[in-house]
Amino acid sequence: MTINGETQEAAAETLARLLETLELGEAVVATALNGRFVRAADRGKTALKDGDAVEILAPMQGG
């Protein structure tokens, strides 16, 4: 699957599990799957499959 423009291997079955695997959890501000916004409440029931494109927006520190 593609995550924020980079092809990556991911074994997560849902969007929520993917965020946990990436250790982002509650820090995520917004998510999209294949160009469609996914509400935080829907991440646990949003299934992922090979070839999906996931966009994740989270605050970053640094400068």
Biopython code that builds the backbone (N, CA, C, O; Angstrom):
import numpy as np
from Bio.PDB.StructureBuilder import StructureBuilder

atoms = [
    (1, "MET", "N", (0.838, -1.176, 0.000)),
    (1, "MET", "CA", (0.000, 0.000, 0.000)),
    (1, "MET", "C", (0.880, 1.236, 0.000)),
    (1, "MET", "O", (2.080, 1.161, 0.264)),
    (2, "THR", "N", (0.283, 2.346, -0.293)),
    (2, "THR", "CA", (1.002, 3.618, -0.303)),
    (2, "THR", "C", (0.563, 4.426, 0.916)),
    (2, "THR", "O", (-0.629, 4.649, 1.131)),
    (3, "ILE", "N", (1.537, 4.860, 1.704)),
    (3, "ILE", "CA", (1.254, 5.650, 2.890)),
    (3, "ILE", "C", (1.973, 6.982, 2.743)),
    (3, "ILE", "O", (3.201, 7.040, 2.683)),
    (4, "ASN", "N", (1.183, 8.050, 2.686)),
    (4, "ASN", "CA", (1.721, 9.406, 2.487)),
    (4, "ASN", "C", (2.701, 9.455, 1.314)),
    (4, "ASN", "O", (3.774, 10.051, 1.408)),
    (5, "GLY", "N", (2.314, 8.820, 0.218)),
    (5, "GLY", "CA", (3.089, 8.892, -1.007)),
    (5, "GLY", "C", (4.234, 7.903, -1.123)),
    (5, "GLY", "O", (4.915, 7.877, -2.148)),
    (6, "GLU", "N", (4.468, 7.081, -0.095)),
    (6, "GLU", "CA", (5.557, 6.100, -0.118)),
    (6, "GLU", "C", (4.992, 4.688, -0.078)),
    (6, "GLU", "O", (4.130, 4.378, 0.745)),
    (7, "THR", "N", (5.480, 3.838, -0.965)),
    (7, "THR", "CA", (5.063, 2.442, -0.958)),
    (7, "THR", "C", (5.662, 1.746, 0.255)),
    (7, "THR", "O", (6.871, 1.798, 0.482)),
    (8, "GLN", "N", (4.798, 1.093, 1.033)),
    (8, "GLN", "CA", (5.238, 0.408, 2.247)),
    (8, "GLN", "C", (4.488, -0.906, 2.394)),
    (8, "GLN", "O", (3.367, -1.057, 1.908)),
    (9, "GLU", "N", (5.121, -1.849, 3.069)),
    (9, "GLU", "CA", (4.459, -3.095, 3.446)),
    (9, "GLU", "C", (3.743, -2.851, 4.765)),
    (9, "GLU", "O", (4.318, -2.283, 5.694)),
    (10, "ALA", "N", (2.498, -3.276, 4.847)),
    (10, "ALA", "CA", (1.753, -3.131, 6.088)),
    (10, "ALA", "C", (0.797, -4.309, 6.211)),
    (10, "ALA", "O", (0.086, -4.637, 5.262)),
    (11, "ALA", "N", (0.779, -4.942, 7.369)),
    (11, "ALA", "CA", (-0.072, -6.103, 7.593)),
    (11, "ALA", "C", (-1.364, -5.750, 8.323)),
    (11, "ALA", "O", (-2.131, -6.646, 8.674)),
    (12, "ALA", "N", (-1.617, -4.487, 8.556)),
    (12, "ALA", "CA", (-2.798, -4.063, 9.302)),
    (12, "ALA", "C", (-4.071, -4.322, 8.496)),
    (12, "ALA", "O", (-4.110, -4.106, 7.285)),
    (13, "GLU", "N", (-5.102, -4.785, 9.187)),
    (13, "GLU", "CA", (-6.381, -5.066, 8.531)),
    (13, "GLU", "C", (-7.301, -3.856, 8.496)),
    (13, "GLU", "O", (-8.177, -3.767, 7.636)),
    (14, "THR", "N", (-7.106, -2.909, 9.437)),
    (14, "THR", "CA", (-7.946, -1.710, 9.478)),
    (14, "THR", "C", (-7.075, -0.468, 9.553)),
    (14, "THR", "O", (-5.885, -0.542, 9.860)),
    (15, "LEU", "N", (-7.677, 0.657, 9.271)),
    (15, "LEU", "CA", (-6.959, 1.920, 9.346)),
    (15, "LEU", "C", (-6.503, 2.205, 10.775)),
    (15, "LEU", "O", (-5.394, 2.694, 10.985)),
    (16, "ALA", "N", (-7.344, 1.905, 11.749)),
    (16, "ALA", "CA", (-6.965, 2.123, 13.160)),
    (16, "ALA", "C", (-5.745, 1.291, 13.523)),
    (16, "ALA", "O", (-4.840, 1.780, 14.198)),
    (17, "ARG", "N", (-5.713, 0.036, 13.083)),
    (17, "ARG", "CA", (-4.571, -0.841, 13.388)),
    (17, "ARG", "C", (-3.314, -0.336, 12.701)),
    (17, "ARG", "O", (-2.225, -0.422, 13.269)),
    (18, "LEU", "N", (-3.445, 0.185, 11.497)),
    (18, "LEU", "CA", (-2.289, 0.750, 10.801)),
    (18, "LEU", "C", (-1.699, 1.904, 11.598)),
    (18, "LEU", "O", (-0.480, 2.001, 11.739)),
    (19, "LEU", "N", (-2.546, 2.774, 12.119)),
    (19, "LEU", "CA", (-2.065, 3.910, 12.913)),
    (19, "LEU", "C", (-1.344, 3.435, 14.169)),
    (19, "LEU", "O", (-0.339, 4.020, 14.571)),
    (20, "GLU", "N", (-1.860, 2.368, 14.791)),
    (20, "GLU", "CA", (-1.191, 1.794, 15.961)),
    (20, "GLU", "C", (0.167, 1.228, 15.569)),
    (20, "GLU", "O", (1.158, 1.439, 16.268)),
    (21, "THR", "N", (0.212, 0.514, 14.458)),
    (21, "THR", "CA", (1.456, -0.081, 13.974)),
    (21, "THR", "C", (2.509, 0.986, 13.696)),
    (21, "THR", "O", (3.696, 0.784, 13.954)),
    (22, "LEU", "N", (2.065, 2.114, 13.173)),
    (22, "LEU", "CA", (2.973, 3.231, 12.872)),
    (22, "LEU", "C", (3.258, 4.076, 14.109)),
    (22, "LEU", "O", (3.985, 5.066, 14.036)),
    (23, "GLU", "N", (2.679, 3.681, 15.250)),
    (23, "GLU", "CA", (2.840, 4.376, 16.536)),
    (23, "GLU", "C", (2.399, 5.829, 16.458)),
    (23, "GLU", "O", (3.050, 6.718, 17.007)),
    (24, "LEU", "N", (1.275, 6.061, 15.763)),
    (24, "LEU", "CA", (0.732, 7.415, 15.657)),
    (24, "LEU", "C", (-0.461, 7.606, 16.583)),
    (24, "LEU", "O", (-0.600, 8.661, 17.202)),
    (25, "GLY", "N", (-1.315, 6.607, 16.685)),
    (25, "GLY", "CA", (-2.443, 6.623, 17.604)),
    (25, "GLY", "C", (-3.216, 7.922, 17.643)),
    (25, "GLY", "O", (-3.723, 8.386, 16.622)),
    (26, "GLU", "N", (-3.306, 8.509, 18.828)),
    (26, "GLU", "CA", (-4.120, 9.701, 19.057)),
    (26, "GLU", "C", (-3.540, 10.976, 18.445)),
    (26, "GLU", "O", (-4.230, 11.994, 18.392)),
    (27, "ALA", "N", (-2.305, 10.945, 17.989)),
    (27, "ALA", "CA", (-1.674, 12.141, 17.435)),
    (27, "ALA", "C", (-2.233, 12.509, 16.064)),
    (27, "ALA", "O", (-2.020, 13.627, 15.594)),
    (28, "VAL", "N", (-2.937, 11.595, 15.423)),
    (28, "VAL", "CA", (-3.420, 11.810, 14.061)),
    (28, "VAL", "C", (-4.553, 12.824, 14.050)),
    (28, "VAL", "O", (-5.500, 12.730, 14.832)),
    (29, "VAL", "N", (-4.441, 13.794, 13.154)),
    (29, "VAL", "CA", (-5.454, 14.831, 13.000)),
    (29, "VAL", "C", (-6.488, 14.416, 11.965)),
    (29, "VAL", "O", (-7.686, 14.608, 12.177)),
    (30, "ALA", "N", (-6.043, 13.849, 10.849)),
    (30, "ALA", "CA", (-6.960, 13.463, 9.777)),
    (30, "ALA", "C", (-6.386, 12.295, 8.992)),
    (30, "ALA", "O", (-5.171, 12.114, 8.903)),
    (31, "THR", "N", (-7.304, 11.498, 8.418)),
    (31, "THR", "CA", (-6.892, 10.377, 7.577)),
    (31, "THR", "C", (-7.761, 10.342, 6.324)),
    (31, "THR", "O", (-8.909, 10.786, 6.325)),
    (32, "ALA", "N", (-7.180, 9.804, 5.263)),
    (32, "ALA", "CA", (-7.930, 9.589, 4.025)),
    (32, "ALA", "C", (-7.514, 8.238, 3.456)),
    (32, "ALA", "O", (-6.360, 7.827, 3.573)),
    (33, "LEU", "N", (-8.461, 7.568, 2.848)),
    (33, "LEU", "CA", (-8.212, 6.290, 2.200)),
    (33, "LEU", "C", (-8.662, 6.412, 0.752)),
    (33, "LEU", "O", (-9.834, 6.656, 0.467)),
    (34, "ASN", "N", (-7.716, 6.240, -0.147)),
    (34, "ASN", "CA", (-7.996, 6.355, -1.585)),
    (34, "ASN", "C", (-8.694, 7.665, -1.929)),
    (34, "ASN", "O", (-9.628, 7.702, -2.729)),
    (35, "GLY", "N", (-8.213, 8.747, -1.299)),
    (35, "GLY", "CA", (-8.710, 10.083, -1.603)),
    (35, "GLY", "C", (-9.981, 10.485, -0.877)),
    (35, "GLY", "O", (-10.485, 11.589, -1.085)),
    (36, "ARG", "N", (-10.508, 9.612, -0.031)),
    (36, "ARG", "CA", (-11.734, 9.934, 0.703)),
    (36, "ARG", "C", (-11.434, 10.070, 2.191)),
    (36, "ARG", "O", (-10.799, 9.201, 2.788)),
    (37, "PHE", "N", (-11.900, 11.178, 2.787)),
    (37, "PHE", "CA", (-11.720, 11.442, 4.209)),
    (37, "PHE", "C", (-12.337, 10.316, 5.030)),
    (37, "PHE", "O", (-13.427, 9.836, 4.719)),
    (38, "VAL", "N", (-11.623, 9.892, 6.096)),
    (38, "VAL", "CA", (-12.139, 8.878, 7.025)),
    (38, "VAL", "C", (-12.194, 9.493, 8.414)),
    (38, "VAL", "O", (-11.169, 9.882, 8.973)),
    (39, "ARG", "N", (-13.396, 9.578, 8.963)),
    (39, "ARG", "CA", (-13.570, 10.134, 10.310)),
    (39, "ARG", "C", (-12.874, 9.254, 11.339)),
    (39, "ARG", "O", (-12.759, 8.043, 11.153)),
    (40, "ALA", "N", (-12.413, 9.866, 12.421)),
    (40, "ALA", "CA", (-11.738, 9.123, 13.487)),
    (40, "ALA", "C", (-12.617, 7.990, 14.008)),
    (40, "ALA", "O", (-12.112, 6.904, 14.293)),
    (41, "ALA", "N", (-13.908, 8.221, 14.136)),
    (41, "ALA", "CA", (-14.833, 7.214, 14.648)),
    (41, "ALA", "C", (-14.956, 6.009, 13.711)),
    (41, "ALA", "O", (-15.367, 4.932, 14.143)),
    (42, "ASP", "N", (-14.606, 6.179, 12.442)),
    (42, "ASP", "CA", (-14.748, 5.108, 11.451)),
    (42, "ASP", "C", (-13.451, 4.351, 11.172)),
    (42, "ASP", "O", (-13.466, 3.379, 10.416)),
    (43, "ARG", "N", (-12.349, 4.763, 11.751)),
    (43, "ARG", "CA", (-11.054, 4.140, 11.438)),
    (43, "ARG", "C", (-10.999, 2.666, 11.825)),
    (43, "ARG", "O", (-10.368, 1.876, 11.122)),
    (44, "GLY", "N", (-11.638, 2.277, 12.915)),
    (44, "GLY", "CA", (-11.613, 0.894, 13.365)),
    (44, "GLY", "C", (-12.379, -0.058, 12.468)),
    (44, "GLY", "O", (-12.103, -1.257, 12.460)),
    (45, "LYS", "N", (-13.335, 0.456, 11.716)),
    (45, "LYS", "CA", (-14.121, -0.402, 10.825)),
    (45, "LYS", "C", (-13.794, -0.164, 9.351)),
    (45, "LYS", "O", (-14.485, -0.667, 8.466)),
    (46, "THR", "N", (-12.730, 0.610, 9.094)),
    (46, "THR", "CA", (-12.304, 0.872, 7.725)),
    (46, "THR", "C", (-11.236, -0.143, 7.332)),
    (46, "THR", "O", (-10.083, -0.048, 7.755)),
    (47, "ALA", "N", (-11.638, -1.114, 6.516)),
    (47, "ALA", "CA", (-10.739, -2.191, 6.099)),
    (47, "ALA", "C", (-9.723, -1.698, 5.079)),
    (47, "ALA", "O", (-10.014, -0.830, 4.256)),
    (48, "LEU", "N", (-8.520, -2.273, 5.152)),
    (48, "LEU", "CA", (-7.450, -1.957, 4.204)),
    (48, "LEU", "C", (-7.183, -3.174, 3.334)),
    (48, "LEU", "O", (-7.359, -4.314, 3.761)),
    (49, "LYS", "N", (-6.748, -2.907, 2.087)),
    (49, "LYS", "CA", (-6.376, -3.990, 1.191)),
    (49, "LYS", "C", (-5.163, -3.573, 0.372)),
    (49, "LYS", "O", (-4.812, -2.394, 0.321)),
    (50, "ASP", "N", (-4.530, -4.546, -0.264)),
    (50, "ASP", "CA", (-3.370, -4.264, -1.109)),
    (50, "ASP", "C", (-3.727, -3.206, -2.143)),
    (50, "ASP", "O", (-4.810, -3.234, -2.729)),
    (51, "GLY", "N", (-2.822, -2.291, -2.357)),
    (51, "GLY", "CA", (-3.009, -1.257, -3.364)),
    (51, "GLY", "C", (-3.686, 0.002, -2.861)),
    (51, "GLY", "O", (-3.794, 0.977, -3.605)),
    (52, "ASP", "N", (-4.152, 0.008, -1.604)),
    (52, "ASP", "CA", (-4.784, 1.203, -1.054)),
    (52, "ASP", "C", (-3.770, 2.329, -0.896)),
    (52, "ASP", "O", (-2.576, 2.097, -0.711)),
    (53, "ALA", "N", (-4.280, 3.553, -0.974)),
    (53, "ALA", "CA", (-3.471, 4.744, -0.727)),
    (53, "ALA", "C", (-4.014, 5.417, 0.529)),
    (53, "ALA", "O", (-5.175, 5.823, 0.576)),
    (54, "VAL", "N", (-3.163, 5.531, 1.541)),
    (54, "VAL", "CA", (-3.539, 6.120, 2.826)),
    (54, "VAL", "C", (-2.782, 7.425, 3.014)),
    (54, "VAL", "O", (-1.567, 7.482, 2.819)),
    (55, "GLU", "N", (-3.497, 8.460, 3.390)),
    (55, "GLU", "CA", (-2.881, 9.739, 3.746)),
    (55, "GLU", "C", (-3.140, 9.981, 5.216)),
    (55, "GLU", "O", (-4.270, 9.838, 5.683)),
    (56, "ILE", "N", (-2.099, 10.348, 5.950)),
    (56, "ILE", "CA", (-2.199, 10.563, 7.393)),
    (56, "ILE", "C", (-1.617, 11.937, 7.710)),
    (56, "ILE", "O", (-0.474, 12.232, 7.361)),
    (57, "LEU", "N", (-2.400, 12.760, 8.362)),
    (57, "LEU", "CA", (-1.930, 14.074, 8.802)),
    (57, "LEU", "C", (-1.802, 14.060, 10.316)),
    (57, "LEU", "O", (-2.751, 13.747, 11.035)),
    (58, "ALA", "N", (-0.612, 14.404, 10.782)),
    (58, "ALA", "CA", (-0.336, 14.456, 12.220)),
    (58, "ALA", "C", (0.612, 15.620, 12.480)),
    (58, "ALA", "O", (1.458, 15.929, 11.640)),
    (59, "PRO", "N", (0.479, 16.274, 13.643)),
    (59, "PRO", "CA", (1.396, 17.360, 13.957)),
    (59, "PRO", "C", (2.831, 16.848, 14.095)),
    (59, "PRO", "O", (3.062, 15.745, 14.591)),
    (60, "MET", "N", (3.776, 17.650, 13.657)),
    (60, "MET", "CA", (5.195, 17.297, 13.743)),
    (60, "MET", "C", (5.921, 18.360, 14.575)),
    (60, "MET", "O", (5.578, 19.542, 14.543)),
    (61, "GLN", "N", (6.922, 17.907, 15.311)),
    (61, "GLN", "CA", (7.750, 18.850, 16.060)),
    (61, "GLN", "C", (9.051, 19.050, 15.316)),
    (61, "GLN", "O", (9.457, 18.222, 14.501)),
    (62, "GLY", "N", (9.678, 20.134, 15.602)),
    (62, "GLY", "CA", (10.966, 20.405, 14.961)),
    (62, "GLY", "C", (10.880, 21.652, 14.106)),
    (62, "GLY", "O", (9.857, 22.337, 14.085)),
    (63, "GLY", "N", (11.944, 21.935, 13.412)),
    (63, "GLY", "CA", (11.881, 23.153, 12.611)),
    (63, "GLY", "C", (12.844, 23.224, 11.545)),
    (63, "GLY", "O", (12.877, 24.209, 10.808)),
]
sb = StructureBuilder()
sb.init_structure("model")
sb.init_model(0)
sb.init_chain("A")
sb.init_seg("    ")
for serial, (resi, resn, name, xyz) in enumerate(atoms, 1):
    if name == "N":
        sb.init_residue(resn, " ", resi, " ")
    sb.init_atom(name, np.array(xyz, "f"), 0.0, 1.0, " ", f" {name:<3s}", serial, name[0])
structure = sb.get_structure()
